[in-house]
Amino acid sequence: MEITKSNFKAYATPQFKMLSDEQIYEIHLATLEVLERTGVEVFDEEGVDLLASAGSHVEGKARVRIPSYLVEDALKSAPKRVTLASRDGRRKVLLEGTKVYFGTGSDCPHILDSFTGERRLSTKEDVEKAALICDSLPNIDFFMSLGLVSDVPGAVSDRHQFQAMLLNTTKPIIFTAHDETGMADIIEMAAVAVGGREQLRGNPCIGLYAEPSTPLQHSKAAVRKLLLAAQEGIPVVYTPCPLAGGTAPATLAGTLVMDNAEVLSGLVMSQLRQKGAPFILGGVVTVMDMKTAIIAYGAPELHMLSAALAEIAHYYRLPMFSTAGCSDAKVMDQQAAIESAFSCLMAALSGANLVHDVGYLESALTGSYEMLVMTNEVIAMVKRIMRGIEVNEESLALDVIDKVGPGGNFLLEEHTLHHFRKEQWHPELMDRNNYEKWRQAGGKTLGQRTTEKVKRILAEYHPEPLSPEKLKQIDAIIARAGARKE
Amino acid sequence: MVNMKEIAENLVQGEVSKVKELTQAALSEGTSAQQVLNQGLMAGMDVVGERFKADEMFLPEVLLSAQVMLAAMEVLEPELAKAGAKPFAKIALGTVQGDIHSIGKNLVGIMFQGIGFKVIDLGVDVSPERFVDAVRQEQAQMVCMSALLTTTMPFMKTTIEALQAAGLKGQVKTMVGGAVVSQRYADEIGADGYAPDAAAAIDKAKELLSIG
């Protein structure tokens, strides 16, 4: 019997809302008010000039008050979708709507060594390995360095860091740079890898990560990089890191307004420099812990605020950068697992587009391969949850229920054989054995099993290499930068 | 007679006006400034410290008490000077060149004021020269530097070298801090001390300046 229904498949995936539409609008209005009333400080002449020429009010050299119409213009001209490509030009990461992608975070000064258990300064080799591991993991869609390269000359460490990333993964890379010149070199290196500047512009495999300084300040370095990105058509993630109670109001809504004001003033500068420049709204928003004064990456407030920001971005119909898979734990322990799981699920439910910081421990000060690999599995579980429950004639299974009848079983039914692989997620790291089997296999904890997987990946996986030609050209760019700095 | 315990209790509660009033009243009654300082204000800060350790008071409340301390100190200072008391340590504090992050530095500054240090807050993006000037002109006994970025950390070293070049390294202590700084880094650059957070900074500062 054919059943006709309308709108029946409308809610096939889980629904989640942190803010109501009215609340989002209030936050938007409050943001516009902050920009007109309090304004921002812009420590770059070109940034100030762009804003002033467009009609902003400038007080002194750097204090700029931005009229609401400029913000509305920028929101309109910014592209509603930004696509990142893999190194070989495949358009893989579509930052639009509520599509969710996960990746690592950048620049942890330390790394937790998987072989010695030591917490030590990150090296270039650590970043290479992180890239390789991410390249191998099916649930990691993009890469940020995880480690901060410390064993090369400081002035050009950003180029070395990028090289380590570029050579060991084909996934899109969100990079950091010391300044404009570092960024220019990095863009050139990426262009070599993909086969030219036009190729890079058309299918960008890179995006810039830059930060304003909360509260309400845009440093010179941040603005220079932001404007260069706009000029070169490189997608930019502009991410404030407000700490509620410290650099932002203690109330969560006020912190959202703070973040939004900084992001949107960055967006205005970007669009004034180049209309249509690809821009991704962001925020690493959380509380300042009032005992230890740290930026609390594992706090429930981080998940809530990130979800709220995603909803605000959806209201603007702009791509959004969120935060998950991270922890304040010093080692990959139960705290790390809890904080990773909560954050990943919330980020996915919120429909955030580019979700970063997978692999972060110690509030962004230490990177961990174990955290990364464990979270890859967390994301797999999250993806299963996000696929939702299909309700249709086949899935309601009335015929097979009747066939099996009271007291039967479904194991050998064709319906089961046909559906079980898709309906049921099968774990790799999570253990479901009975006690005896688990004991026989060594009685290992999740942490131990994860370390084994990390070592396995490092031993067995090989990312696709670049041609010797290209490797040489990339080396030359770094050498040139080194020579310049002397 | 003004009760020293009342001063301490009001300091713990963050009551600025009350504490100033009581401090003034105590002085008028003939209580020595030193006694008010030790048994009233410092005693109060000790309680704050204990409650902070026990998770009963948190940073905003601790900072409020520190501000009360600062306000009361302004009333006490002339009397303390008259009585020939040793002047409080002067600390030049700032975020290094190229870095505009300030919250950590501000936290430390207020905490230092809370234990009676005189803090000369140089602000952010402070060049080595300005740190040197602060030592020369204000006779600062300690220079405390903050940095959040690994790219600006090197200016901590530059500043220490500048103090050396100005012949001031012997007479001034240096301390560094910030999320990316470590004991190891402090040792590498020849800083006298490092502290992982504001509370530890107080202990370290007292140690470096040989204060009880």
Interface residues (C-beta under 8 A of the other chain):
Chain A: F43 D107 P109 L148 S150 G154 H178 S213 Q217 S219 L243 G245 G246 T247 A250 M288 M290 K291 T292 A293 I294 L365
Chain B: F52 D55 F58 L59 P60 I100 H101 I103 G104 L107 T150 T151 P154 A179 V180 D197 A198
